[in-house]
Each structure stands twice: as structure tokens, then as C-alpha cells.
Amino acid sequence: MVLLAVSGGIDSMYMAATCHLAGLQFAVAHCNFHLRGADSDADEALVRDWCAKAGVQCHVKDFDTAAYAAENGVSIEMAARELRYAWFAQLCAGNGYEAVLIAHNANDNAETLLLNLVRGTGLKGICGMAEKSEMVAGGHRLTVLRPLLGVSRAQIASFVAENNIPFREDRTNADVAYKRNRIRHQVLPELEAMNPSVLQTLALDMANFREAAAVADTYYGDFLASVGVDDRAKVISVPLNALACDKHCKYLLFRLMEPYGFTRSDIDDVAALVADLVSGKRFYAGTMVAYFTATKLVIAPSPEPWAPVQVAGPGKYVCGGKEVMVSIEPVPQNLVQNDGSVLLDADRLGFPFELRPWREGDWMCPLGLGGKKRKLSDIFVSLKVAALEKDAVVLVSYPGQEGRVAAIAGFGRIDDSLKATSATNTVIRIK
């Protein structure tokens, strides 16, 4: 048994009527987005009435679409899409429906192709809609079927008229202020005047594009397998040498980065840096960041900025998601720590001090350099700390000197002036 998404418009009512005539077992799902006032309620009434007469179960859901869009910072169109597919997935999971059927037709597919070309798109955007696709929505897997992709809007209109199938017309469909409507009412008729079979021609073009996309998918999948990378992981780390040696590096970067919102300009810049094996620069897209280590391109969630933490005495402190333990101890026999701790003369450092993130211009006089000053940015290079990872490093402030650092927690680096000596009584351990 399947679920039919029925809005009350001509396409979905045609789908419902033909499925009913064919004896298919199905239920109907209708979304009332409450975006068109009384018209939205009239659409719902039509669908309910048809289902009652046909003896078909009808699921109806009311949505506050405008509120959802505002709360989530998305367009009304995107809000409606997210809401309906999440609900469809919930209905299918809860009622055992095998799939949801959507009434996209041949004209819709052609319009989508042209709209994507006008906006700018990659190979995926010119493949058109698939007759069957899988997605995850609302935490559930959902199978989507589009049985009308081979049926034109003219064929639908003719059948509906001949069989007196009720439907409602959305008045906004005639408004050419919307790009899709302009393509529907102005562009496609011109193309049909040039080629009466333009819908079939575009459908064949999209089928050819899908074959090319399948080849590209195989190439991309083989590359991921060769470098042992899962592009669905939270953190994606790709060897630079493998990218630099691949003649289709830019395409691979597009596949890796575009799903996270990185722009074509970002991808072009990253490709140039890969070719030159240049590290250090970061690229941001929403909550994601792409950056280079000495050997890899990393795509990961961007770390949250964190504020300095005042340390008044021994205890546990949280800095940028890390737990930092501070204690006072007798001077150990072995001052070389293998657990990432730093040991500082308690009398010279003293309380309170600050645990803080790295800032441009920070410096210290590292242990063993005879009091010579060195920038932390240079120390990070020697420690192979990537550009992004610097933001997550926990530093110990130096008492009374702005910009000077007492220690780099977790890396065992301390300022020479705070080392334990024969005169030291106790040390502050920071781990």
C-alpha cells in the first residue's frame, strides 16, 4: 500500500483518480499550509470530500508554515518542503506505506531543468527528477515515487475534463512574477513553437545527463574508496597528494564541498591551493569550514568560539569543549610529562590566571631557548598544528604580560621563566 500526496490541484487529483480507477490500494495525505487563507481550507475540503466518496483513507495535517520559516531562517517554499516530507516519512513509517507518490509531471520536469540552467547548476541539476528516489526526512527513511513524469500537463487536463474529475486551481500559478511560472507560461510555449516535441526532447536530454552522472558517480566513488574516505562522516580528511595528482581534481572538490554550501569561487580557490600544495587558508560555509593541514584537506564543522576562563584555584574547568584539570602538587622527580600535562612553578605563576584561546601575535620564551622570544604561530607550525586547530588550543596566560603565554596546554610547552627549579616548592599541573 502506498501514500499519495494530494494537494487538490489538477495534477494530484489526476493521480488520485487514475490510481483509484486502476484499483491500486492507497491512502491520501493532504497538507494545509495555511498560506492562502480560505483557498487553503477549500483545497482541504475538496480532498476530504473526494476521499470520502472514493472510500479512501485521508490524512490531513495543518502547518504554521510562516512560523516554521521564521524560526528556522528558511524561505516559505523550503519550509513547506521540509514540513511535508517529514510528515510523509512519519506517515509511511507509522502506517507501513511503502512509498509516497508525488504528482510531478513532464512539464514540471522540463521547467525544473530550465530553471536550474537559468540559476546555474552542476550535472545533478540538469538530470531532472528521478522516477524513484530515497531520502531521510524527519528522522525516517522515505521512498518517493513520481509516476507522472512521462505524462504532459496537456494530457492531464484532457483526461480530467473528459472524466469530470474535481480539482482546484491555485491562482498564484498564473502569476508570472514567479520564475517558474514565467518559464511555464512564456518560455516553454516559445520552445514548443520551435519544437512541438520539446517535452520529449528535454526528457531524452535529461536521460542522457543521468547516464553521464552515473559515470561521474562511479569515478567519484572509486576515488573515495582509493583514499579510504567516507564523505558522509562528520569530519572529512582527504590526502592532498591524491587530489593534486588527479586530473579531475576540481570535480572531486566540487563533489566533496558543494553539499555543504561552499561556492564555486571557494572550490576554485581550494583547487588552486591544492595544485600548489599551499596550506593555511580557511574557507567557511555556514557551520562548516574547509582547511589544509600539511598533508590533507579537511572539511569539518567549524568550532564554536570560546571565551577565556578564569582559574581561581585547583579544580576542573571547561574550555572550548575541553576539560582542563588544574592541581597543586609537590615537585615530581621526573619533570618530563608524557600525558600532555604542563608543570609550572606555583609561586611564579600563582592564582588567579586565565585559560584562553590563541590570538594573533601571542608569544612565549620556550623552555630550552635561553629566554629567546618566539611567536606561537611559528611554534604551531613546528608542532604541525593546522590553521583551524589553533582556535581549539588552550593557552595559559602569563601573569602581568599581555600577549605572552605561560604554557600551551596539551602540548607540553611552557615559558622558560616558569619552569620548576631547585628552589621550587610546589608546581601547578595543568592537564
Salt bridges, closest charged atoms under 4 A:
ASP39 OD1 - ARG168 NH2 3.23
ASP39 OD2 - ARG171 NH2 2.50
ASP41 OD1 - HIS34 ND1 3.95
ASP43 OD2 - ARG36 NH1 2.78
ASP43 OD1 - ARG168 NE 2.51
GLU44 OE2 - ARG48 NE 2.92
ASP49 OD2 - LYS53 NZ 3.19
ASP62 OD1 - HIS34 NE2 2.59
ASP108 OD1 - ARG153 NH2 2.85
ASP108 OD1 - ARG184 NH2 3.68
GLU111 OE2 - ARG153 NH1 3.02
GLU111 OE1 - ARG180 NH1 3.37
GLU111 OE2 - ARG184 NE 3.08
ASP170 OD1 - ARG36 NE 3.33
ASP217 OD1 - ARG255 NH1 2.86
ASP230 OD1 - ARG232 NE 3.16
ASP268 OD1 - LYS250 NZ 3.41
GLU323 OE2 - LYS316 NZ 3.78
GLU329 OE2 - ARG429 NE 2.88
ASP339 OD2 - LYS431 NZ 3.63
ASP345 OD2 - ARG348 NE 3.98
ASP362 OD2 - ARG356 NH1 2.93
ASP391 OD2 - ARG282 NH1 2.58
GLU402 OE2 - ARG359 NH1 3.43
ASP415 OD1 - ARG404 NH2 2.85
ASP416 OD1 - LYS419 NZ 3.73
